[in-house]
Amino acid sequence: MTATTSALRGRATPAPTRGSGGRSTSKAARLIPSGIAWILPAFTISVGLIYYCIGYSGYLSFFDWTGGRSPMFPVGIDNYVRAFTDPIFWTALRNTLIYFVVVFAVQVVGGLLFAALMHSRIFFASVYKVIIVIPVVVAPATLAPAHIQVWQTDGTVNQILKTLGLGDVAQAWLGQSTTSLIVVTLVGCFGSVGFGFILYFAGMSQIDPEMIEAARVDGASNLRMLFSIVLPNLRPITISLAILNFITALKLFDNVWLITQGGPAHSSEFLGTLIYAQTAGTSRNVGYASALSVILLIIAISVSIAIQRRGRERAVKLEEPADV
């Protein structure tokens, strides 16, 4: 037994094999993630397909093409000039901005309110959480018929107004250019509060309880703790919601198309519905739709970067020590 142990101890440790470059293969193996072989095919296909589609859309944006086997006519930047001189394009951008501001404000206020309530001691909290989250998980195609029933001329909203003696306010909400955007925006608010609640509820769970307790000992009111402790800790979530909401507003299509189809008279038109109309309509122009898609992508990336930088600058200012 002793002789065997001595022999094993005296045996030299095998040196790591080296490649042609002189580097240790064990060190090279450590630099490569173990699961890269499993995700590389899907990653290559998905990323390659996405960037190929973006590049091909940019290529098509310089042509006048109706799709299919029809000839393609190069037009240079005429599609982009047409977009920036098209009043419908500016209407879609205006609707996008209105939708983003209203839905984001409602999502932040409603999400914070429900998250704060669910963190307090209330009865049937689990039931309330399910009710709040249901609009997030249900597909828009499922909810669209219900929204149409609520807002049409003889729908629920007008029936309630007539019952309250406000029959003069009742109107064709979906059939008027002055109210169709209001309906689409309210539908967006209905589905966004639950998502804000999920993120804010999780964020509040990560706040150090000792910080809250110290503020209570110092005599801070609930409102003071909200603005001095809770909201600063939830700022990254708010920035993320702003970026997600703006991107959602830019590519909004399903709710609008199912409820108003961008009408009447393009009053509820968004870039998503405008692009779809240019690719599936009778007077379609795939080249113009591609130019609109490229513009949408540039706006989304630019605004997202601007919001992130603004949030980082504010975070740095808050972390800087105050001058004595």
C-alpha positions in Angstrom: 0.0 0.0 0.0 2.8 2.4 1.0 4.8 1.6 -2.1 1.8 2.2 -4.4 1.1 5.6 -2.8 4.8 6.6 -3.2 4.7 5.6 -6.8 1.6 7.7 -7.5 3.1 10.7 -5.7 6.3 10.4 -7.7 4.4 10.2 -11.0 4.7 13.4 -13.0 1.5 15.4 -13.6 0.8 15.4 -17.4 1.4 18.8 -18.9 -1.6 20.4 -20.7 -1.5 19.9 -24.4 -0.7 22.9 -26.5 -2.1 23.9 -29.9 -0.2 25.2 -32.9 -0.3 28.7 -31.4 1.3 27.6 -28.1 -1.7 28.3 -25.9 -3.1 25.7 -23.6 -6.1 23.9 -24.9 -7.5 23.8 -21.3 -7.4 27.6 -21.1 -9.1 27.9 -24.5 -11.8 25.5 -23.4 -12.5 27.7 -20.4 -13.0 30.7 -22.6 -15.8 28.9 -24.6 -19.1 28.5 -22.8 -20.1 24.9 -22.3 -23.6 25.4 -23.9 -22.5 27.3 -27.0 -22.8 24.3 -29.2 -26.5 24.0 -28.3 -27.6 27.6 -28.8 -25.3 28.4 -31.8 -27.6 27.0 -34.5 -30.7 28.8 -33.3 -28.8 31.9 -32.5 -27.3 32.0 -36.0 -30.6 31.4 -37.7 -32.6 33.9 -35.6 -30.1 36.7 -35.6 -29.1 36.1 -39.2 -32.8 36.1 -40.3 -33.6 39.3 -38.4 -30.7 41.2 -39.8 -31.2 39.8 -43.3 -34.8 41.1 -43.2 -33.7 44.5 -42.0 -31.1 44.7 -44.7 -33.6 43.5 -47.4 -36.2 46.0 -46.3 -33.6 48.8 -46.6 -32.8 47.5 -50.1 -36.5 47.5 -51.1 -37.0 51.0 -49.8 -35.2 52.3 -52.8 -37.6 50.7 -55.3 -41.1 51.2 -56.5 -42.5 47.6 -56.3 -46.0 46.2 -55.9 -44.7 42.8 -54.9 -44.9 39.4 -56.5 -43.5 39.1 -60.1 -44.1 42.7 -61.0 -41.1 44.7 -62.1 -39.0 46.7 -59.6 -38.3 50.3 -60.6 -35.4 52.1 -58.8 -36.6 55.4 -57.3 -33.7 56.4 -55.1 -34.9 58.2 -52.0 -38.3 59.1 -53.4 -40.0 56.7 -51.0 -38.5 58.6 -48.0 -39.4 61.9 -49.5 -42.9 60.7 -50.0 -43.1 59.6 -46.4 -42.0 62.9 -44.9 -44.4 64.8 -47.2 -47.4 62.5 -46.6 -49.9 64.0 -44.1 -51.1 60.5 -43.2 -47.6 59.6 -42.0 -47.5 62.7 -39.7 -51.0 61.8 -38.5 -49.7 58.3 -37.6 -46.7 59.8 -35.7 -49.0 62.2 -33.8 -51.3 59.4 -32.8 -48.2 57.4 -31.8 -47.0 60.2 -29.5 -50.5 60.7 -28.0 -50.9 57.0 -27.4 -47.4 56.7 -25.8 -47.9 59.6 -23.4 -51.4 58.6 -22.2 -50.7 54.9 -21.9 -47.4 55.4 -20.2 -48.8 57.8 -17.6 -51.7 55.5 -16.9 -49.5 52.5 -16.7 -47.1 54.1 -14.2 -49.8 55.6 -12.0 -52.0 52.5 -12.1 -49.2 50.1 -11.7 -47.7 51.9 -8.7 -51.2 52.2 -7.1 -52.1 48.6 -7.5 -48.6 47.4 -6.4 -48.7 49.5 -3.3 -52.2 48.2 -2.5 -51.1 44.6 -3.0 -48.2 45.1 -0.6 -50.5 46.3 2.1 -52.7 44.0 4.1 -55.9 43.6 2.2 -58.3 40.7 2.0 -58.4 38.5 -1.2 -55.2 40.0 -2.5 -54.5 36.9 -4.6 -57.9 37.3 -6.4 -57.2 41.0 -7.1 -53.8 40.1 -8.6 -55.3 37.7 -11.0 -58.0 40.2 -12.1 -55.3 42.9 -12.7 -53.1 40.6 -14.7 -55.8 38.9 -16.9 -55.7 41.7 -19.6 -52.0 41.1 -20.0 -52.2 37.4 -20.7 -55.3 37.4 -22.9 -54.7 37.8 -26.6 -55.9 41.1 -28.2 -57.9 39.1 -30.8 -59.9 37.7 -27.9 -60.6 41.0 -26.3 -61.3 43.0 -29.5 -64.9 41.8 -29.9 -65.7 42.8 -26.3 -64.2 46.2 -26.8 -66.2 46.7 -30.0 -69.4 45.7 -28.1 -68.6 48.1 -25.3 -67.9 51.1 -27.6 -70.4 50.7 -30.5 -73.4 52.9 -30.9 -75.8 50.7 -28.9 -73.0 49.4 -26.7 -72.4 49.3 -23.0 -70.9 52.8 -22.6 -73.8 54.5 -24.3 -76.3 52.4 -22.3 -74.6 53.5 -19.1 -74.6 57.2 -20.2 -78.3 57.0 -21.0 -79.1 55.4 -17.7 -77.3 58.2 -15.9 -79.2 60.8 -17.8 -76.3 61.7 -20.0 -77.8 60.6 -23.3 -76.6 63.7 -25.0 -73.0 62.5 -24.5 -73.7 59.1 -26.1 -72.3 58.9 -29.6 -70.8 56.6 -32.2 -67.4 56.3 -30.5 -65.9 54.0 -33.2 -67.4 55.8 -36.2 -66.2 59.3 -35.6 -62.8 60.7 -36.4 -62.9 62.8 -33.2 -63.3 59.8 -30.8 -61.8 56.7 -32.5 -58.3 57.5 -31.2 -59.7 58.0 -27.7 -61.1 54.4 -27.8 -57.9 52.9 -29.1 -55.9 54.7 -26.4 -58.3 53.6 -23.6 -58.1 50.0 -24.8 -54.3 50.3 -24.6 -54.5 51.6 -21.1 -56.8 48.7 -20.1 -54.1 46.2 -21.2 -51.0 48.1 -19.9 -51.8 48.6 -16.2 -51.4 44.9 -15.4 -47.9 44.8 -16.9 -46.8 47.8 -15.0 -48.3 46.3 -11.8 -46.2 43.1 -12.3 -42.9 45.0 -12.7 -43.6 47.5 -9.9 -44.8 44.8 -7.5 -41.6 42.8 -8.1 -39.5 46.0 -7.7 -41.1 46.9 -4.4 -40.4 43.4 -3.1 -36.6 44.1 -3.7 -36.6 47.3 -1.6 -34.7 46.8 1.7 -37.3 46.6 4.5 -34.8 48.2 6.9 -34.8 51.3 4.8 -38.6 51.6 5.1 -38.5 50.9 8.8 -35.8 53.5 9.4 -37.9 56.1 7.5 -40.9 55.2 9.7 -38.8 55.6 12.9 -37.7 59.0 11.6 -41.4 60.0 11.3 -41.7 60.0 7.5 -45.2 59.9 6.2 -46.4 57.3 3.6 -46.3 60.1 0.9 -42.8 61.1 1.9 -41.6 57.5 1.7 -43.2 57.1 -1.7 -41.3 60.0 -3.2 -38.0 59.7 -1.3 -37.5 55.9 -1.1 -39.9 53.9 -3.3 -39.9 55.9 -6.5 -36.1 56.4 -6.6 -35.6 52.7 -6.2 -38.1 52.0 -9.0 -36.6 54.4 -11.5 -34.9 51.7 -13.6 -38.3 50.0 -14.0 -39.9 53.3 -15.0 -37.2 53.9 -17.7 -37.7 50.4 -19.0 -41.5 50.9 -19.2 -41.0 54.1 -21.1 -38.8 52.4 -23.7 -41.2 49.4 -24.0 -44.2 51.7 -24.3 -42.7 53.8 -27.0 -41.6 50.8 -29.0 -45.1 49.3 -28.5 -46.7 52.5 -29.7 -44.5 52.5 -32.8 -45.4 49.0 -33.8 -49.0 49.0 -32.6 -51.2 47.1 -35.0 -53.4 44.3 -33.6 -55.8 46.4 -31.4 -56.1 49.2 -33.9 -56.7 47.0 -36.9 -59.2 44.8 -35.1 -61.2 47.7 -33.6 -61.0 50.6 -36.1 -58.7 49.5 -38.9 -57.0 52.9 -38.7 -60.2 54.8 -39.5 -62.4 56.6 -40.0 -60.5 58.9 -42.3 -57.1 57.8 -40.9 -58.0 59.3 -37.5 -56.7 56.3 -35.6 -53.9 55.5 -38.1 -50.6 54.2 -36.7 -47.4 53.3 -38.4 -48.1 49.6 -38.1 -51.5 49.9 -39.8 -50.1 52.2 -42.4 -47.3 49.8 -43.3 -49.8 46.9 -43.5 -52.1 48.9 -45.8 -49.2 49.5 -48.1 -48.4 45.8 -48.3 -51.9 44.3 -48.3 -54.1 47.0 -49.8 -55.3 47.3 -53.4 -52.9 50.2 -54.2 -49.9 48.6 -52.4 -46.3 49.6 -52.7 -43.9 47.3 -50.9 -41.0 49.8 -51.5 -42.9 52.6 -49.7 -43.8 50.2 -46.9 -40.2 49.2 -46.6 -39.2 52.9 -46.3 -41.8 53.3 -43.5 -40.4 50.3 -41.8 -36.8 51.7 -41.9 -38.0 55.0 -40.5 -39.9 53.2 -37.7 -36.7 51.3 -36.8 -34.6 54.4 -36.7 -37.1 56.3 -34.5 -37.3 53.3 -32.1 -33.6 52.9 -31.7 -32.9 56.7 -31.4 -35.6 57.3 -28.8 -34.6 54.2 -26.8 -31.0 55.4 -26.7 -32.1 58.9 -25.7 -34.3 57.6 -22.9 -31.6 55.4 -21.5 -29.0 58.2 -21.6 -31.4 60.5 -19.9 -32.1 58.0 -17.2 -28.4 57.4 -16.6 -27.6 61.1 -16.4 -30.3 61.5 -13.7 -29.0 58.5 -11.8 -25.5 59.9 -11.8 -26.7 63.3 -10.6 -28.6 61.6 -7.7 -25.5 59.6 -6.7 -23.2 62.6 -6.6 -22.6 63.9 -3.1 -24.2 67.2 -2.3 -22.0 70.2 -1.8 -21.5 71.2 1.9 
